[in-house]
Amino acid sequence: MDEFELIRRYFVSQPVIRPDVRIPIGDDAAVTRVPPGYELVVTTDVLVAGVHFFADADPGGIGHKSLAVNLSDLAAMGAEPAWFLLDLTLPAADATWLQQFAEGMHGLARQYGVQLIGGDTSRGPLSIAITAMGFAPEGRALTRGGAKVGDRIAVTGTLGDAALALAAVQGATHLASGQKASIMHRLERPMPRVAEGMAMRDYASSAVDISDGLIADLSHILKASGVGARLIRESIPLSETYRAHLVQAGWEPALAGGDDYELCVTVPEASLPNLQEIARRQGFALTVIGEIMSGGGVSVVDAAGQPYHYNAIGHNHFA
Ligand SMILES: [Mg+2]
């Protein structure tokens, strides 16, 4: 068996078989069906060893995260994920590494019912490129471009835990081992907010997922919508672990840390009560943290209304 046979062994048999896949992995191309009245939503992300993750990181976590970041982009569009392609570049075909990687990826795929329908493998420096596809009702996918002055800005979950966990791994922040464990999964195995994105589709005026930090990703909405934003620092939702380290860590991990994979949405004031009711019913956290203003850029104020000058910007590979 050559090494690419070995690679195929871990990916051809997989936990999800969908009825809308007519020709699955194994032919020259896959053939799938988008339901009538829906549009295809497509996104891709590449993760490179030494840039996006440490080469010696847990392979299961790498498998999980490389799919999770793509599903997070679909979630930000309010799309229901369906299929994905995997392009894997490996220095060598290590059976143990591949098995753990596949388990991490297939485990997340199973949770969201997404089927691997094709891909490619090559020898080279370790990198993982995934293209994820889903659907949204015609004309109703969320975009970055619909925010209006007066809309409320809201986020799912809690922010900054992944950045705090990374700081702990790097030794920049000290966390007790129990506290570290309580947030490490946010860095290593983030859960894309798929159900949340779909639930918010009919209420939010714009959306983005928080991959590069709240300020950086909210700025994408502001640019696309031609508006500005005002955030109230104390309203940003923090985990218990983060709150216990707030004095030491400051607000920057929540404002500018990457890898949270929560959603940031803008919501017209009139739609907010309905959306909050839906969040309550579906059991997800949605916190209003500010408001869309005229002009551009993000200003942050503290609880007393005084300007807060944050001192970090999000991750930008080419900065
Ligand atoms: Mg995104």
Boltz pocket constraint, residues with backbone or C-beta under 6 A from the ligand:
constraints:
  - pocket:
      binder: B
      contacts: [[A, 72], [A, 73], [A, 76], [A, 208], [A, 209], [A, 211]]
      max_distance: 6.0
